[in-house]
Structure formats: structure tokens, C-alpha cells
Amino acid sequence: MATKMISSLFGEFEYAAEEVYRFEHGLPGFPEEREFMFMKIEDSPFTVLHSIREDLYFFLIDPFPLFPDYEVTIPDPMLEELGIQDRNSVLCYCIVVLREPLADSTVNLLAPVIMNTVNRKGMQLVLENSSYSVRQPLFSHQGNKEYNDRKKGAAGRSEAAGQ
């Protein structure tokens, strides 16, 4: 049976209980928010982690295509708590803070969100002894050149279409 929810981002949408990811400890700063939908945004590098209890959501991005040298080691206690037995069942995303202009957006590489797609458990991992930043510029490095070039091209086409 589907449950309806109203979101300021998506409007009204339905979800089934088996689609919900459970974060037993909530997220840092939001310990009471424990159930989230993982929602892909079509034609976008972004995904949304949306609470099913409140109109609260976080933009996420897969860090590996944009930061090819990014490395995350999940500690054994976390692997155990999330019930991870196969690396193919792991999703690793990072929270993005979108800013205006978009070029000023940042990504938190220090605390990735780890999810098990088999049992739908999730947790935010704070990497210890890491040089990663909580405010890494999203579009400032060479790894994003292709994405930035595509966006510039799309913007140019949109402007031309509007004339």
C-alpha cells in the first residue's frame, strides 16, 4: 500500500514502506529524522534524501565520478550495523549545499552517507583522520570540466531558444 506525502520540492508523491531507508541514529543535527526516501532527479547529477516525516531533504551526489581520487573505508562496526555483506549493495553519496550562483555550491566529502540497498539501512559516516573538507567546492576542480562544459552548453541553448 502506498503512502502519500507532500513535499515543497516534489509536490505530492507516493511511496511504499519497502522503499524507505532507515537511519537508526538519524543524521547529525537531525537525530529524530530516521526514515528517508532516496529519490533520483532525472537528467541531473543530484539525488535527494527526503525525510518521510517532515518536509526535510538533502541533495546528494555520487562523489566518485566528480572526485576520482575520493576514497572511503567503511569501518567494520559500521559494516556490521548496516548488515553490509557485499560491496555491490553499498551506496555512497555526499551531501551537497546548493548555492546561488550554482558555481558556489559545496559538497561534504568528510561525512558521506552510506546505505545498504538490501536491507535499506543507512548511516552518515564521519571520516576520521581525513583531509577531506565539509565544504569542498563542487565545480572548481578539473574533474568537473566535462560536466561544467555540458551545463554551459545547455545554458547557451536555453538562452538561444528563448530569443
SULJOPE-V323067 format. One record per residue. PSI is psi as a letter, one per 20 degrees, with the letter a starting at -180 (NA if undefined). OMEGA is omega in degrees with one decimal (* if undefined). NEAR is the number of other ideal C-beta (glycine too) atoms within 10 Angstrom. Layout:
psi=PSI omega=OMEGA near=NEAR
psi=PSI omega=OMEGA near=NEAR
This chain:
psi=p omega=-178.5 near=5
psi=q omega=176.0 near=10
psi=p omega=178.9 near=12
psi=q omega=177.7 near=8
psi=q omega=175.6 near=18
psi=p omega=-177.8 near=9
psi=p omega=175.7 near=18
psi=i omega=-179.5 near=8
psi=g omega=-173.2 near=12
psi=i omega=-173.4 near=15
psi=b omega=179.7 near=8
psi=p omega=175.6 near=8
psi=r omega=179.2 near=15
psi=q omega=175.3 near=10
psi=q omega=176.5 near=16
psi=q omega=-177.8 near=9
psi=h omega=-178.0 near=11
psi=i omega=176.8 near=6
psi=i omega=-173.0 near=15
psi=p omega=172.1 near=15
psi=p omega=-178.7 near=21
psi=p omega=176.5 near=14
psi=n omega=-173.7 near=20
psi=h omega=-177.7 near=10
psi=j omega=-174.5 near=11
psi=b omega=174.5 near=16
psi=q omega=178.3 near=21
psi=p omega=-177.4 near=10
psi=i omega=-179.0 near=7
psi=l omega=-173.9 near=14
psi=h omega=-178.8 near=10
psi=i omega=179.1 near=9
psi=o omega=-172.6 near=17
psi=i omega=-179.0 near=18
psi=p omega=-173.6 near=17
psi=q omega=168.9 near=26
psi=q omega=175.8 near=18
psi=o omega=-169.4 near=19
psi=o omega=177.8 near=18
psi=q omega=174.7 near=9
psi=o omega=-176.8 near=13
psi=q omega=177.7 near=4
psi=k omega=-178.2 near=5
psi=q omega=175.0 near=10
psi=i omega=-173.6 near=16
psi=q omega=173.3 near=15
psi=q omega=-179.7 near=19
psi=p omega=170.8 near=18
psi=o omega=-170.7 near=23
psi=p omega=176.0 near=21
psi=q omega=175.7 near=21
psi=i omega=-178.3 near=18
psi=h omega=-176.5 near=11
psi=r omega=173.9 near=12
psi=m omega=-177.6 near=12
psi=p omega=-179.4 near=15
psi=q omega=179.8 near=17
psi=p omega=173.0 near=21
psi=p omega=-179.5 near=20
psi=q omega=174.4 near=26
psi=q omega=172.7 near=20
psi=o omega=-173.2 near=15
psi=h omega=-170.0 near=22
psi=g omega=176.5 near=15
psi=h omega=-177.3 near=13
psi=h omega=-179.1 near=20
psi=m omega=-172.9 near=19
psi=h omega=-179.4 near=10
psi=j omega=-177.8 near=6
psi=p omega=-179.7 near=18
psi=p omega=177.0 near=10
psi=p omega=172.9 near=16
psi=p omega=-179.0 near=10
psi=p omega=-179.4 near=17
psi=q omega=-179.0 near=11
psi=g omega=179.4 near=9
psi=h omega=178.7 near=8
psi=g omega=175.9 near=13
psi=g omega=-179.4 near=15
psi=g omega=-178.9 near=10
psi=h omega=179.5 near=14
psi=i omega=178.8 near=22
psi=k omega=-178.0 near=12
psi=p omega=178.3 near=20
psi=i omega=-177.3 near=13
psi=p omega=-177.9 near=9
psi=h omega=178.5 near=8
psi=i omega=178.8 near=7
psi=j omega=-176.1 near=14
psi=p omega=168.8 near=17
psi=p omega=177.9 near=16
psi=o omega=-179.8 near=16
psi=r omega=178.1 near=23
psi=q omega=-178.9 near=28
psi=p omega=-179.2 near=20
psi=p omega=170.7 near=20
psi=o omega=179.6 near=14
psi=p omega=-178.2 near=11
psi=r omega=175.4 near=11
psi=o omega=-0.3 near=7
psi=q omega=-176.6 near=7
psi=h omega=-180.0 near=11
psi=i omega=179.1 near=12
psi=j omega=-178.8 near=13
psi=q omega=-179.5 near=20
psi=r omega=178.0 near=19
psi=q omega=179.0 near=26
psi=n omega=178.9 near=22
psi=i omega=-177.6 near=21
psi=h omega=-175.7 near=17
psi=m omega=179.9 near=17
psi=q omega=175.3 near=24
psi=p omega=-178.0 near=23
psi=p omega=-179.9 near=20
psi=q omega=175.9 near=26
psi=o omega=-177.2 near=21
psi=i omega=-179.3 near=15
psi=g omega=-177.9 near=14
psi=j omega=175.4 near=14
psi=l omega=173.6 near=18
psi=q omega=-179.7 near=17
psi=r omega=179.8 near=24
psi=q omega=173.2 near=20
psi=p omega=-177.6 near=22
psi=p omega=173.7 near=17
psi=o omega=-177.4 near=11
psi=p omega=180.0 near=16
psi=q omega=178.0 near=8
psi=l omega=-177.5 near=4
psi=q omega=176.4 near=13
psi=j omega=179.0 near=7
psi=q omega=-176.3 near=18
psi=q omega=172.3 near=12
psi=i omega=-179.8 near=14
psi=l omega=177.8 near=12
psi=p omega=176.3 near=20
psi=p omega=-175.1 near=13
psi=h omega=-172.3 near=25
psi=j omega=-171.6 near=18
psi=i omega=-174.3 near=13
psi=r omega=-174.9 near=13
psi=h omega=-178.7 near=8
psi=i omega=-178.8 near=15
psi=j omega=-174.4 near=17
psi=g omega=-178.3 near=10
psi=g omega=179.0 near=11
psi=g omega=-179.7 near=14
psi=h omega=178.7 near=16
psi=g omega=177.5 near=10
psi=g omega=-178.9 near=10
psi=g omega=178.4 near=15
psi=g omega=179.0 near=10
psi=g omega=178.5 near=10
psi=g omega=179.2 near=11
psi=g omega=179.5 near=10
psi=g omega=177.9 near=10
psi=h omega=-179.9 near=10
psi=g omega=179.8 near=9
psi=g omega=-179.5 near=9
psi=h omega=-179.6 near=8
psi=h omega=-177.2 near=7
psi=i omega=-176.9 near=6
psi=NA omega=* near=4
